[in-house]
Each structure stands twice: as C-alpha cells, then as structure tokens.
Amino acid sequence: MSLQTLVEQATIPPDSGSVASNPFDTDSFNEAVMSTYARFPLALERGAGCRVWDTQGREYLDFVAGIATCTLGHAHPVMVEAVTRQIQKLHHVSNLYYIPEQGELAKWLVDHSCADRVFFCNSGAEANEAAIKLARKYAHTVLEIEKPIILTANASFHGRTLATITATAQPKYQKYFDPLVPGFHYVNYNDINAVEVAISELDEGDYRVAAILIEPLQGEGGVRPGDIAYFKKLRQICDETGVLLIFDEVQVGMGRSGKLWAYEHLGVEPDIFTSAKGLGGGIPIGAMMSKKFCDVFQPGEHASTFGGNPFVCGVALSVCQTLERENILQNVQDRGEQLRSGLRAIAAKYPQQVGEIRGWGLINGLELRADIQLTAADIVNSAINEGVLLVPAGPKVVRFVPPLIVTEAEVNTALEAVDRAMSNDKP
C-alpha cells in the first residue's frame, strides 16, 4: 500500500454527523477539570488524516498534531488496525513477565538507532526522569562521583515532573515549585565556551559534572536547531572526561526532523537518548535508550506499571514499521523544504512582522520581530479563524508541526491561511 493510498484512506472523514446536537459546555468542563492549560476556544471531537473537526462541525487543518505527536495523523488505517488487533489480544500485563510486543519494539529501536538497550515508560518527562536516574547511578557507581551535576541548556524543556522542570532552564515553569531538585546547572545553548567554563568551575571537591542533557533542536525554546560544531565539541568533551552525553529527542525524534533521529543531523551519537510523542503516534509511550556501557540499572531500581505494555508497544511498532515501509521520511524532507520555502516568502512579504524562519523537517518556527507587540498567540488565534491549527513555541515563535503524512496540497493550504492571518494582524 503506497503512502498516497494511506493518506487518502486516512483523510476520509468518519460518518458522525456534521454538527453536534448539543453544543459543548465549556462551563461544565471547567468546573470539573483543573485549569492547567490556557485553552483555545475549540472543542475537537474527531479527526482524519491531517484534519480535525470541532463540536460545531467546523473543519481545521491540523499543524499541531497533538504537539508533534500524531505521526501518522488521525484515524490512520494502520493504527486503527493495530489498536483493534492488540486490544482484542492482550492489552496489559505486568513487567513481572516477558512481553513479546515490548521485545519486538525494543529490537526495532535498537536496530534503527545507536542504542543497545531500551526502557519503556509513558511520556517524555518519564523518559527524561529515567535518563537522569541512569546518569546519576552511573556517576556514583562508575565515575565515583559523590555529588553529580547534570548540565542543561537555558531555554530548554525536558518535562513537568519536579526533576524535569529543574532540568528545564526556564523560570516560568519552576515558579512556586521550589525547592527544586539539586544537581543541575544551566549553560547557554550552542555556546561551547559556557560548557567548558562550567565544567572547570563546578568540578571541585565532591562535586563533578556527570552528564550533559540537551535537545538536538530546542522545541519549546523557540525551534532552535543545534549547531553541528557545538555538538561535535560536546561529544569530544564527553569522550575526554567520561561525562555522559544525553539527548532529549522527545519532540524531534521519530522522523520529525527529516531523519529518524535528530542526532543524525549533528554527526554525533549520544550515550543516552529519550523518545516519546511521535513514537506511539498519539498512544502514550516513552522510551529511554542507552549504549550498553552505561546501562547500569539493576532489577528494582527503576520501573513503570504501564510502561511497555502489550497495547502501547503493539501500536508503536506499527507506527515505526509504517514510517520505514512507506518511506515517510522522504515526505518529511520534501514537505519540510516546501514549508520553509513558503514561510520565507511570507517573511519577505511581511518584513515588519517576521524575523527568522528556522527548523528541520516538519518542525519549523516563524519568529516574530522582538520590537513589535504582535505575539505568537495572536497569529495562532488568527490562523484558527482561517481554519488552520498552529502552536506557539514561546511568546514570539509560531510552531508548525503537522503529521508526517501531510501532503503538498495541505502545506500550500496552510501557507495561504498563514498569509491571510499575517495580513489580518498587520500593524
């Protein structure tokens, strides 16, 4: 079955009627659900391919994809079949027993990456927590560091748990959650001198730098790609000192960057890296992967009740195999080039509003000028009115992360809508 056939099948809307008989009650929702999100005024009820429909029957082109998560879009026939097959067979058992689907997914990941071993969990934050724990144990037992320090980058994002918001060097995510977890130090992204200075200053007494946790491309930090020379120097420093190099590929991994793993853009391999989001195509799963030499976990030292159960692993494997079988990475590269070219044309048309266009594959950012009041949220709201869903990456960057099966026509439609949105918000 060709990619085009799969896309055509996936974009046939489900027969569920055009308009909800009972309008969605936001007041009732807000009474029962905690206010942890500043939600846009949409209630989405169904999707197919790269399109979603709200409870009023209005159609939108989805360039959010659950924030870089719905790899194959919505209601993809391969995922529908995998979900149906696995839920009818076996959906959950404990990791006290061998789970064949978990082993098959782990083997696929090992065969298609630099990793030797995999630990499964449920989210990107959990995957990064696992990486932090593994690095700390390695520091204590192998490097003999009494008080290990992990370097992370300013403007990074690694999750919402207590340890991962500490690793996330953005004060807005840490406010009111102190005391934070000790053992982290922040440096500027793409600044190798800052790393060298930190290591020289922090390595004193019982304290030593044990690991560097970093994104190959900063997503929430404004869609900022890593510099090749910087990452090669990081790898050299880690090789010379024994410091572990950990990549957070939660948002950019699984083909999003145009390569299966974003580290392939940088010419280096990490010792440990994490994945989630696109790995399950929208089914909750996370993975922490490592080289054999730093796989120091022993039974009982880390675990997850739901992590790696038959259901999520069976579905995730179908996503992985579809990426490979249908050569979807080529589509990511082609559509990414098309999208960036179109965004650069928009930037040239609106030079008083748009600064830089940057990204890899199908994770791209349009940065608004810092000297104007227009925000990314303003553009996102205008785009909603034009029938396209986008997502901010900070106050001044509009992020484009559509499903990896997005078509040429859909990219053009999105670009036309963004052009109209920019025109509507013109000073």
Beta strands, then each sheet from edge to edge (+ up, - down):
strand 1: 44-48
strand 2: 51-54
strand 3: 59-62
strand 4: 117-121
strand 5: 147-153
strand 6: 184-187
strand 7: 207-214
strand 8: 217-218
strand 9: 224-225
strand 10: 244-248
strand 11: 272-275
strand 12: 286-290
strand 13: 354-360
strand 14: 363-368
strand 15: 388-389
strand 16: 391-392
strand 17: 397-400
sheet 1: 1+ 2- 3+ 15+
sheet 2: 4+ 12- 11+ 10+ 7+ 5+ 6+
sheet 3: 8+ 9-
sheet 4: 13+ 14- 17+ 16-
end
